[in-house]
């Protein structure tokens, strides 16, 4: 007990800590209330450790000696932005946890110009009267997809919910049991359907669904035949599904609209560029599907958005739905999406200028060139063994789950630091560098590394080894 009291007596007062030279300098750029909050947090943590016998006098001496650095570090963490740039060395191109698709700097410069100034967001410049925020983007979406009309909401789950709520609230929606997907974060098609007010009627089995499964379940309560593209997994082996054209015939012969959630939003035939075939939005529209929904920030390569295209009368009903205002997108999203879509007017330009498509279709020789540059930087670091190796990148974003894209990686190994520590140090570097651990080595995939990031990785590894 006496020892505990002695430890408590060692703790400095708040005012005394505030008077320390380094704290006084920090107060010039960190708000006083943040410094005070950090001081109190520090003191509370130490008191708690003393009460729980987790700290001895020697360690307490060290903490008090480092008190200024500890408090300033805490305070900086509080004031620094939490969302920050990250260097993606994982090789997963559309990395859900790392922000999905990248938007090019040239597009972002134009977005910043629009967002930092007044704009014609809801103003018709020709007529000099109130306009619609969707008018700026509807034409370009329809031009590219071949659809009659279009609407944009904040993500594809919202798009599906809006479609179902508008066209099938209080009615039944027929969908194959093998297409009841989970899209991540425990968001599932049946749950979205329930929230929309529609009733799910799942037909067929997990691996096989036939035309009769749909036809035998159609009744006066059926509002939609729903097709969900299983872009984030594949069922192989003893399987059968009803193709889109057949489903459209069933729907139209019964005057029931056919809706497709195509997921990743492919607007070019990726098989022309060495990747597996993935159905495009244009093909769905040509097949006669009445409404198609897809994401903006996956294979399309734009900002997060849910894009709905299809028959004009059905889209108009969605525009009048009160949910649409709750799900609408802001001017920055609209600007980034419009500018990204305009790249698709020239497919070859889109492949080069849209970061996601560029990374996915990047020539292996270009990747090897980057690997050689990074290797030549790293080979001079004494404490690190590095090697260029063959490996595979992934598409990510719940798209093309079986696709393995040949790539070049740098493997890193050090006898002076464990691979877990190296990974952690790089992850906590500024900017954070994210790799992947395999076979007790850290791997950096050059497919997802930009040219101007090579020097940063070099600096990060030196810093991580010497920490």
C-alpha positions as a Python dict, from the first residue, in 0.01 Angstrom:
ca = {
    (1, 'X'): (0, 0, 0),
    (2, 'X'): (282, 240, 94),
    (3, 'X'): (456, 164, -235),
    (4, 'X'): (135, 248, -424),
    (5, 'X'): (110, 581, -245),
    (6, 'X'): (471, 659, -335),
    (7, 'X'): (401, 589, -701),
    (8, 'X'): (98, 819, -696),
    (9, 'X'): (312, 1095, -541),
    (10, 'X'): (548, 1075, -838),
    (11, 'X'): (275, 1186, -1081),
    (12, 'X'): (317, 1548, -1194),
    (13, 'X'): (32, 1801, -1177),
    (14, 'X'): (-152, 1903, -1492),
    (15, 'X'): (-26, 2264, -1466),
    (16, 'X'): (334, 2147, -1431),
    (17, 'X'): (302, 1932, -1743),
    (18, 'X'): (157, 2226, -1935),
    (19, 'X'): (464, 2435, -1850),
    (20, 'X'): (710, 2191, -2005),
    (21, 'X'): (902, 2339, -2298),
    (22, 'X'): (797, 2083, -2561),
    (23, 'X'): (432, 2112, -2453),
    (24, 'X'): (450, 2491, -2482),
    (25, 'X'): (584, 2459, -2838),
    (26, 'X'): (311, 2206, -2922),
    (27, 'X'): (45, 2451, -2797),
    (28, 'X'): (134, 2675, -3091),
    (29, 'X'): (-20, 2428, -3338),
    (30, 'X'): (-237, 2199, -3122),
    (31, 'X'): (-550, 2338, -2949),
    (32, 'X'): (-512, 2372, -2571),
    (33, 'X'): (-821, 2159, -2500),
    (34, 'X'): (-670, 1872, -2701),
    (35, 'X'): (-344, 1893, -2505),
    (36, 'X'): (-535, 1898, -2176),
    (37, 'X'): (-745, 1599, -2281),
    (38, 'X'): (-427, 1409, -2372),
    (39, 'X'): (-262, 1496, -2039),
    (40, 'X'): (-564, 1371, -1844),
    (41, 'X'): (-577, 1052, -2051),
    (42, 'X'): (-209, 990, -1978),
    (43, 'X'): (-255, 1046, -1605),
    (44, 'X'): (-568, 826, -1596),
    (45, 'X'): (-383, 544, -1773),
    (46, 'X'): (-90, 563, -1529),
    (47, 'X'): (-319, 577, -1225),
    (48, 'X'): (-506, 272, -1353),
    (49, 'X'): (-177, 82, -1398),
    (50, 'X'): (-68, 175, -1045),
    (51, 'X'): (-398, 61, -895),
    (52, 'X'): (-376, -270, -1080),
    (53, 'X'): (-8, -321, -991),
    (54, 'X'): (90, -316, -1359),
    (55, 'X'): (376, -67, -1324),
    (56, 'X'): (697, -46, -1119),
    (57, 'X'): (894, 264, -1018),
    (58, 'X'): (1153, 222, -1295),
    (59, 'X'): (891, 207, -1569),
    (60, 'X'): (701, 499, -1416),
    (61, 'X'): (1024, 702, -1417),
    (62, 'X'): (1063, 628, -1788),
    (63, 'X'): (705, 730, -1866),
    (64, 'X'): (740, 1056, -1673),
    (65, 'X'): (1070, 1131, -1848),
    (66, 'X'): (897, 1078, -2186),
    (67, 'X'): (576, 1253, -2081),
    (68, 'X'): (601, 1538, -2333),
    (69, 'X'): (654, 1304, -2630),
    (70, 'X'): (374, 1071, -2515),
    (71, 'X'): (123, 1355, -2474),
    (72, 'X'): (216, 1525, -2802),
    (73, 'X'): (181, 1191, -2984),
    (74, 'X'): (-164, 1141, -2830),
    (75, 'X'): (-267, 1496, -2921),
    (76, 'X'): (-143, 1467, -3281),
    (77, 'X'): (-341, 1146, -3323),
    (78, 'X'): (-654, 1331, -3210),
    (79, 'X'): (-614, 1621, -3456),
    (80, 'X'): (-478, 1434, -3758),
    (81, 'X'): (-729, 1312, -4020),
    (82, 'X'): (-812, 944, -3973),
    (83, 'X'): (-887, 876, -4339),
    (84, 'X'): (-556, 887, -4524),
    (85, 'X'): (-372, 773, -4832),
    (86, 'X'): (-244, 414, -4821),
    (87, 'X'): (5, 239, -5049),
    (88, 'X'): (-150, -88, -5165),
    (89, 'X'): (110, -360, -5205),
    (90, 'X'): (-138, -647, -5169),
    (91, 'X'): (-201, -695, -5541),
    (92, 'X'): (-578, -683, -5487),
    (93, 'X'): (-680, -415, -5736),
    (94, 'X'): (-1031, -332, -5611),
    (95, 'X'): (-946, -367, -5243),
    (96, 'X'): (-1266, -314, -5044),
    (97, 'X'): (-1080, -228, -4723),
    (98, 'X'): (-844, 13, -4900),
    (99, 'X'): (-1105, 222, -5080),
    (100, 'X'): (-1190, 10, -5387),
    (101, 'X'): (-1134, 186, -5721),
    (102, 'X'): (-889, 473, -5759),
    (103, 'X'): (-999, 790, -5934),
    (104, 'X'): (-734, 948, -6154),
    (105, 'X'): (-568, 1274, -6051),
    (106, 'X'): (-684, 1449, -6370),
    (107, 'X'): (-1047, 1368, -6288),
    (108, 'X'): (-1005, 1465, -5922),
    (109, 'X'): (-865, 1806, -6020),
    (110, 'X'): (-1187, 1876, -6210),
    (111, 'X'): (-1398, 1742, -5922),
    (112, 'X'): (-1219, 1976, -5679),
    (113, 'X'): (-1282, 2269, -5914),
    (114, 'X'): (-1655, 2189, -5919),
    (115, 'X'): (-1680, 2117, -5545),
    (116, 'X'): (-1484, 2425, -5433),
    (117, 'X'): (-1694, 2661, -5645),
    (118, 'X'): (-2062, 2712, -5714),
    (119, 'X'): (-2195, 2481, -5985),
    (120, 'X'): (-2503, 2414, -6193),
    (121, 'X'): (-2590, 2110, -5979),
    (122, 'X'): (-2965, 2174, -5992),
    (123, 'X'): (-2979, 2466, -6233),
    (124, 'X'): (-3063, 2455, -6604),
    (125, 'X'): (-2823, 2703, -6766),
    (126, 'X'): (-3009, 2704, -7100),
    (127, 'X'): (-3354, 2772, -6952),
    (128, 'X'): (-3237, 2978, -6655),
    (129, 'X'): (-3449, 2778, -6412),
    (130, 'X'): (-3430, 2496, -6156),
    (131, 'X'): (-3301, 2174, -6304),
    (132, 'X'): (-3236, 1815, -6193),
    (133, 'X'): (-2905, 1697, -6052),
    (134, 'X'): (-2947, 1375, -6251),
    (135, 'X'): (-2971, 1550, -6589),
    (136, 'X'): (-2593, 1595, -6599),
    (137, 'X'): (-2528, 1225, -6588),
    (138, 'X'): (-2833, 1050, -6732),
    (139, 'X'): (-2745, 1118, -7095),
    (140, 'X'): (-2392, 981, -7071),
    (141, 'X'): (-2507, 667, -6886),
    (142, 'X'): (-2774, 599, -7149),
    (143, 'X'): (-2530, 667, -7435),
    (144, 'X'): (-2282, 411, -7301),
    (145, 'X'): (-2527, 141, -7185),
    (146, 'X'): (-2798, 176, -7450),
    (147, 'X'): (-3067, 215, -7182),
    (148, 'X'): (-3372, 444, -7213),
    (149, 'X'): (-3324, 611, -6876),
    (150, 'X'): (-3094, 615, -6572),
    (151, 'X'): (-3079, 710, -6206),
    (152, 'X'): (-2789, 725, -5959),
    (153, 'X'): (-2807, 657, -5584),
    (154, 'X'): (-2536, 616, -5321),
    (155, 'X'): (-2450, 246, -5367),
    (156, 'X'): (-2576, -70, -5534),
    (157, 'X'): (-2749, -202, -5221),
    (158, 'X'): (-2947, 123, -5219),
    (159, 'X'): (-3021, 78, -5587),
    (160, 'X'): (-3161, -272, -5532),
    (161, 'X'): (-3367, -154, -5236),
    (162, 'X'): (-3511, 139, -5433),
    (163, 'X'): (-3600, -84, -5728),
    (164, 'X'): (-3776, -339, -5509),
    (165, 'X'): (-3951, -78, -5295),
    (166, 'X'): (-4080, 102, -5604),
    (167, 'X'): (-4183, -195, -5816),
    (168, 'X'): (-4259, -469, -5563),
    (169, 'X'): (-4354, -328, -5223),
    (170, 'X'): (-4620, -557, -5074),
    (171, 'X'): (-4574, -796, -5367),
    (172, 'X'): (-4362, -1101, -5445),
    (173, 'X'): (-4018, -1117, -5608),
    (174, 'X'): (-3903, -1445, -5757),
    (175, 'X'): (-3529, -1520, -5744),
    (176, 'X'): (-3319, -1834, -5781),
    (177, 'X'): (-3205, -1983, -5450),
    (178, 'X'): (-2853, -2002, -5590),
    (179, 'X'): (-2847, -1624, -5631),
    (180, 'X'): (-2927, -1522, -5272),
    (181, 'X'): (-2586, -1366, -5227),
    (182, 'X'): (-2420, -1188, -4939),
    (183, 'X'): (-2243, -878, -5070),
    (184, 'X'): (-2016, -821, -4771),
    (185, 'X'): (-2051, -683, -4421),
    (186, 'X'): (-2340, -929, -4364),
    (187, 'X'): (-2562, -743, -4614),
    (188, 'X'): (-2764, -1009, -4790),
    (189, 'X'): (-3011, -999, -5078),
    (190, 'X'): (-3294, -1147, -4864),
    (191, 'X'): (-3234, -881, -4597),
    (192, 'X'): (-3234, -598, -4849),
    (193, 'X'): (-3553, -740, -4998),
    (194, 'X'): (-3720, -754, -4657),
    (195, 'X'): (-3631, -390, -4586),
    (196, 'X'): (-3778, -288, -4922),
    (197, 'X'): (-4120, -428, -4831),
    (198, 'X'): (-4113, -698, -5097),
    (199, 'X'): (-4168, -1068, -5027),
    (200, 'X'): (-3898, -1311, -5133),
    (201, 'X'): (-3995, -1622, -5325),
    (202, 'X'): (-3681, -1832, -5376),
    (203, 'X'): (-3706, -2104, -5639),
    (204, 'X'): (-3495, -2396, -5752),
    (205, 'X'): (-3202, -2527, -5550),
    (206, 'X'): (-2858, -2395, -5464),
    (207, 'X'): (-2694, -2556, -5767),
    (208, 'X'): (-2983, -2595, -6014),
    (209, 'X'): (-3270, -2372, -6121),
    (210, 'X'): (-3490, -2443, -6425),
    (211, 'X'): (-3737, -2232, -6627),
    (212, 'X'): (-4027, -2424, -6475),
    (213, 'X'): (-3915, -2315, -6128),
    (214, 'X'): (-3995, -1957, -6225),
    (215, 'X'): (-4306, -2035, -6432),
    (216, 'X'): (-4468, -2252, -6163),
    (217, 'X'): (-4432, -1980, -5899),
    (218, 'X'): (-4575, -1686, -6097),
    (219, 'X'): (-4912, -1564, -5968),
    (220, 'X'): (-5113, -1241, -5941),
    (221, 'X'): (-4884, -1127, -5654),
    (222, 'X'): (-4564, -1158, -5858),
    (223, 'X'): (-4416, -813, -5925),
    (224, 'X'): (-4059, -889, -6040),
    (225, 'X'): (-3841, -1169, -6169),
    (226, 'X'): (-3501, -1093, -6018),
    (227, 'X'): (-3167, -1207, -6157),
    (228, 'X'): (-2862, -1158, -5933),
    (229, 'X'): (-2521, -1195, -6094),
    (230, 'X'): (-2308, -1400, -5854),
    (231, 'X'): (-1995, -1196, -5916),
    (232, 'X'): (-1830, -1271, -5581),
    (233, 'X'): (-1844, -1652, -5601),
    (234, 'X'): (-1886, -1934, -5852),
    (235, 'X'): (-2080, -2259, -5828),
    (236, 'X'): (-1915, -2523, -6047),
    (237, 'X'): (-1989, -2888, -6123),
    (238, 'X'): (-2345, -3020, -6139),
    (239, 'X'): (-2515, -2686, -6201),
    (240, 'X'): (-2777, -2521, -6417),
    (241, 'X'): (-2928, -2174, -6429),
    (242, 'X'): (-3183, -1995, -6645),
    (243, 'X'): (-3005, -1765, -6888),
    (244, 'X'): (-3101, -1401, -6911),
    (245, 'X'): (-3276, -1424, -7248),
    (246, 'X'): (-3499, -1710, -7128),
    (247, 'X'): (-3585, -1526, -6807),
    (248, 'X'): (-3677, -1216, -7008),
    (249, 'X'): (-3912, -1425, -7225),
    (250, 'X'): (-4081, -1570, -6917),
    (251, 'X'): (-4122, -1227, -6761),
    (252, 'X'): (-4247, -1047, -7068),
    (253, 'X'): (-4490, -1324, -7162),
    (254, 'X'): (-4648, -1273, -6818),
    (255, 'X'): (-4621, -890, -6822),
    (256, 'X'): (-4375, -902, -6532),
    (257, 'X'): (-4061, -683, -6540),
    (258, 'X'): (-3724, -855, -6520),
    (259, 'X'): (-3466, -689, -6297),
    (260, 'X'): (-3096, -775, -6287),
    (261, 'X'): (-2846, -686, -6019),
    (262, 'X'): (-2528, -719, -6224),
    (263, 'X'): (-2304, -614, -5937),
    (264, 'X'): (-1962, -500, -6051),
    (265, 'X'): (-2073, -280, -6340),
    (266, 'X'): (-1852, -389, -6631),
    (267, 'X'): (-1880, -157, -6932),
    (268, 'X'): (-1611, -318, -7153),
    (269, 'X'): (-1553, -679, -7254),
    (270, 'X'): (-1259, -769, -7029),
    (271, 'X'): (-1191, -1092, -7217),
    (272, 'X'): (-1042, -877, -7496),
    (273, 'X'): (-770, -774, -7251),
    (274, 'X'): (-665, -1113, -7119),
    (275, 'X'): (-913, -1145, -6832),
    (276, 'X'): (-1207, -1382, -6789),
    (277, 'X'): (-1539, -1292, -6945),
    (278, 'X'): (-1773, -1092, -6723),
    (279, 'X'): (-2121, -993, -6851),
    (280, 'X'): (-2150, -624, -6938),
    (281, 'X'): (-2432, -384, -6863),
    (282, 'X'): (-2481, -326, -7236),
    (283, 'X'): (-2543, -698, -7293),
    (284, 'X'): (-2809, -705, -7022),
    (285, 'X'): (-2993, -413, -7180),
    (286, 'X'): (-2971, -577, -7526),
    (287, 'X'): (-3115, -897, -7375),
    (288, 'X'): (-3431, -703, -7291),
    (289, 'X'): (-3388, -675, -6914),
    (290, 'X'): (-3621, -401, -6790),
    (291, 'X'): (-3402, -266, -6508),
    (292, 'X'): (-3033, -323, -6434),
    (293, 'X'): (-2841, -206, -6127),
    (294, 'X'): (-2464, -199, -6069),
    (295, 'X'): (-2186, -39, -5866),
    (296, 'X'): (-1982, 265, -5962),
    (297, 'X'): (-1667, 187, -5763),
    (298, 'X'): (-1587, -167, -5873),
    (299, 'X'): (-1501, -270, -6229),
    (300, 'X'): (-1647, 54, -6363),
    (301, 'X'): (-1360, 232, -6185),
    (302, 'X'): (-1543, 537, -6048),
    (303, 'X'): (-1671, 665, -5714),
    (304, 'X'): (-1909, 476, -5486),
    (305, 'X'): (-2253, 487, -5644),
    (306, 'X'): (-2546, 265, -5732),
    (307, 'X'): (-2644, 307, -6096),
    (308, 'X'): (-2990, 205, -6219),
    (309, 'X'): (-3061, 182, -6592),
    (310, 'X'): (-3358, 57, -6788),
    (311, 'X'): (-3705, 131, -6921),
    (312, 'X'): (-3804, 497, -6890),
    (313, 'X'): (-4145, 439, -6732),
    (314, 'X'): (-3997, 220, -6458),
    (315, 'X'): (-3707, 457, -6387),
    (316, 'X'): (-3952, 750, -6370),
    (317, 'X'): (-4147, 568, -6099),
    (318, 'X'): (-3824, 534, -5899),
    (319, 'X'): (-3744, 903, -5942),
    (320, 'X'): (-4079, 985, -5781),
    (321, 'X'): (-4020, 751, -5486),
    (322, 'X'): (-3957, 944, -5162),
    (323, 'X'): (-3665, 711, -5088),
    (324, 'X'): (-3476, 857, -5383),
    (325, 'X'): (-3405, 1182, -5201),
    (326, 'X'): (-3277, 990, -4898),
    (327, 'X'): (-3046, 787, -5122),
    (328, 'X'): (-2930, 1064, -5354),
    (329, 'X'): (-2564, 1137, -5426),
    (330, 'X'): (-2377, 1465, -5377),
    (331, 'X'): (-2210, 1691, -5633),
    (332, 'X'): (-1862, 1540, -5585),
    (333, 'X'): (-1988, 1189, -5658),
    (334, 'X'): (-2185, 1308, -5959),
    (335, 'X'): (-1886, 1500, -6094),
    (336, 'X'): (-1644, 1209, -6046),
    (337, 'X'): (-1890, 960, -6197),
    (338, 'X'): (-1971, 1175, -6499),
    (339, 'X'): (-1604, 1240, -6573),
    (340, 'X'): (-1519, 870, -6534),
    (341, 'X'): (-1804, 766, -6763),
    (342, 'X'): (-1697, 1014, -7031),
    (343, 'X'): (-1366, 824, -7056),
    (344, 'X'): (-1571, 528, -7183),
    (345, 'X'): (-1666, 716, -7499),
    (346, 'X'): (-1325, 595, -7623),
    (347, 'X'): (-1269, 241, -7495),
    (348, 'X'): (-893, 240, -7554),
    (349, 'X'): (-862, 568, -7367),
    (350, 'X'): (-1069, 426, -7080),
    (351, 'X'): (-843, 122, -7046),
    (352, 'X'): (-542, 351, -7002),
    (353, 'X'): (-689, 642, -6806),
    (354, 'X'): (-920, 463, -6560),
    (355, 'X'): (-686, 342, -6286),
    (356, 'X'): (-874, 20, -6211),
    (357, 'X'): (-885, -93, -6573),
    (358, 'X'): (-523, 12, -6626),
    (359, 'X'): (-403, -196, -6330),
    (360, 'X'): (-612, -500, -6425),
    (361, 'X'): (-488, -502, -6785),
    (362, 'X'): (-129, -390, -6715),
    (363, 'X'): (134, -567, -6926),
    (364, 'X'): (352, -801, -6718),
    (365, 'X'): (660, -629, -6866),
    (366, 'X'): (551, -299, -6714),
    (367, 'X'): (507, -467, -6376),
    (368, 'X'): (850, -632, -6407),
    (369, 'X'): (1002, -293, -6487),
    (370, 'X'): (862, -152, -6160),
    (371, 'X'): (983, -460, -5972),
    (372, 'X'): (1337, -412, -6104),
    (373, 'X'): (1337, -46, -6002),
    (374, 'X'): (1226, -130, -5648),
    (375, 'X'): (1472, -420, -5625),
    (376, 'X'): (1760, -192, -5727),
    (377, 'X'): (1665, 43, -5443),
    (378, 'X'): (1624, -229, -5181),
    (379, 'X'): (1925, -450, -5260),
    (380, 'X'): (2159, -201, -5092),
    (381, 'X'): (1985, -231, -4752),
    (382, 'X'): (2213, -461, -4552),
    (383, 'X'): (1953, -595, -4308),
    (384, 'X'): (1704, -700, -4577),
    (385, 'X'): (1705, -989, -4821),
    (386, 'X'): (1486, -914, -5122),
    (387, 'X'): (1400, -1106, -5434),
    (388, 'X'): (1177, -1063, -5739),
    (389, 'X'): (928, -1350, -5764),
    (390, 'X'): (635, -1457, -5980),
    (391, 'X'): (294, -1449, -5816),
    (392, 'X'): (-72, -1373, -5883),
    (393, 'X'): (-282, -1061, -5828),
    (394, 'X'): (-654, -1062, -5755),
    (395, 'X'): (-933, -847, -5895),
    (396, 'X'): (-1109, -790, -5560),
    (397, 'X'): (-1431, -601, -5495),
    (398, 'X'): (-1637, -919, -5520),
    (399, 'X'): (-1559, -949, -5892),
    (400, 'X'): (-1407, -1237, -6091),
    (401, 'X'): (-1338, -1448, -5779),
    (402, 'X'): (-1151, -1723, -5968),
    (403, 'X'): (-930, -1485, -6166),
    (404, 'X'): (-556, -1517, -6102),
    (405, 'X'): (-357, -1250, -6285),
    (406, 'X'): (16, -1309, -6335),
    (407, 'X'): (226, -1048, -6158),
    (408, 'X'): (569, -970, -6013),
    (409, 'X'): (628, -928, -5641),
    (410, 'X'): (919, -831, -5419),
    (411, 'X'): (968, -1070, -5126),
    (412, 'X'): (1127, -924, -4813),
    (413, 'X'): (1302, -1110, -4535),
    (414, 'X'): (1516, -983, -4248),
    (415, 'X'): (1710, -1167, -3976),
    (416, 'X'): (1706, -854, -3761),
    (417, 'X'): (1327, -818, -3738),
    (418, 'X'): (1035, -1061, -3744),
    (419, 'X'): (812, -1049, -4050),
    (420, 'X'): (513, -952, -3833),
    (421, 'X'): (704, -655, -3692),
    (422, 'X'): (815, -548, -4039),
    (423, 'X'): (454, -564, -4162),
    (424, 'X'): (334, -364, -3862),
    (425, 'X'): (606, -99, -3896),
    (426, 'X'): (522, -49, -4264),
    (427, 'X'): (152, -38, -4182),
    (428, 'X'): (216, 239, -3928),
    (429, 'X'): (451, 431, -4158),
    (430, 'X'): (337, 760, -4309),
    (431, 'X'): (190, 693, -4560),
    (432, 'X'): (98, 338, -4453),
    (433, 'X'): (236, 62, -4676),
    (434, 'X'): (22, -253, -4685),
    (435, 'X'): (173, -582, -4801),
    (436, 'X'): (86, -946, -4745),
    (437, 'X'): (265, -1213, -4542),
    (438, 'X'): (326, -1557, -4689),
    (439, 'X'): (585, -1825, -4603),
    (440, 'X'): (738, -1603, -4332),
    (441, 'X'): (813, -1329, -4585),
    (442, 'X'): (650, -996, -4663),
    (443, 'X'): (538, -952, -5024),
    (444, 'X'): (483, -630, -5217),
    (445, 'X'): (287, -678, -5542),
    (446, 'X'): (397, -425, -5803),
    (447, 'X'): (70, -438, -5998),
    (448, 'X'): (-98, -209, -5746),
    (449, 'X'): (208, 11, -5685),
    (450, 'X'): (242, 342, -5870),
    (451, 'X'): (577, 463, -6006),
    (452, 'X'): (591, 754, -5761),
    (453, 'X'): (542, 514, -5468),
    (454, 'X'): (866, 318, -5520),
    (455, 'X'): (1084, 570, -5334),
    (456, 'X'): (828, 589, -5052),
    (457, 'X'): (839, 210, -5010),
    (458, 'X'): (1220, 225, -4999),
    (459, 'X'): (1208, 492, -4727),
    (460, 'X'): (942, 298, -4537),
    (461, 'X'): (1146, -22, -4533),
    (462, 'X'): (1460, 158, -4412),
    (463, 'X'): (1256, 324, -4136),
    (464, 'X'): (1089, -7, -4042),
    (465, 'X'): (1417, -198, -4018),
    (466, 'X'): (1583, 71, -3807),
    (467, 'X'): (1291, 125, -3568),
}
